[in-house]
Amino acid sequence: MEMKKCEFCKKEMPKQENTCPHCGEEQPLMGCIYAVYALLALFIIGAFKSCFFG
């Protein structure tokens, strides 16, 4: 079983779990956040490109 550290209490927890069994905090979904940032960056680049290069 793969393990990861809880973002809040820093104790080891199973990688597939979203809630820490030690402190009960829900872990942030970093993959989703990065995907949103990537889409936002592409949108901004597209907007600038269409404004300046018509």
C-alpha positions as CSV (number, residue, x, y, z in Angstrom):
1,M,0.0,0.0,0.0
2,E,1.4,3.4,-1.0
3,M,1.5,6.0,1.7
4,K,1.5,9.8,1.7
5,K,1.7,12.5,4.4
6,C,-1.3,14.4,5.6
7,E,-1.2,18.0,4.6
8,F,-2.4,19.0,8.1
9,C,-1.0,16.7,10.8
10,K,2.0,15.3,8.6
11,K,1.3,11.7,9.7
12,E,1.4,8.8,7.2
13,M,-1.9,7.9,5.5
14,P,-3.0,5.7,2.6
15,K,-2.4,7.4,-0.7
16,Q,-5.9,6.6,-2.1
17,E,-7.7,8.1,1.0
18,N,-9.0,11.7,0.8
19,T,-9.6,12.0,4.6
20,C,-6.8,11.6,7.1
21,P,-7.6,8.8,9.6
22,H,-5.6,10.6,12.3
23,C,-6.9,14.1,12.3
24,G,-10.0,13.7,10.1
25,E,-9.1,16.6,7.7
26,E,-10.0,16.2,4.1
27,Q,-7.0,16.5,1.8
28,P,-6.9,19.0,-1.0
29,L,-7.1,17.6,-4.5
30,M,-3.9,19.0,-6.0
31,G,-4.4,17.4,-9.4
32,C,-7.6,19.2,-10.0
33,I,-6.2,22.5,-8.9
34,Y,-3.3,22.2,-11.4
35,A,-5.7,21.4,-14.2
36,V,-7.8,24.5,-13.4
37,Y,-4.6,26.7,-13.4
38,A,-3.5,25.2,-16.7
39,L,-6.9,25.9,-18.3
40,L,-6.9,29.4,-16.9
41,A,-3.5,30.0,-18.3
42,L,-4.5,28.8,-21.7
43,F,-7.6,31.0,-21.7
44,I,-5.5,34.1,-20.8
45,I,-2.9,33.3,-23.4
46,G,-5.7,32.9,-26.0
47,A,-7.3,36.1,-25.0
48,F,-4.1,38.1,-25.3
49,K,-3.3,36.5,-28.6
50,S,-6.6,37.4,-30.1
51,C,-6.4,41.0,-28.8
52,F,-2.9,41.7,-30.1
53,F,-2.7,39.5,-33.2
54,G,-6.3,39.8,-34.3
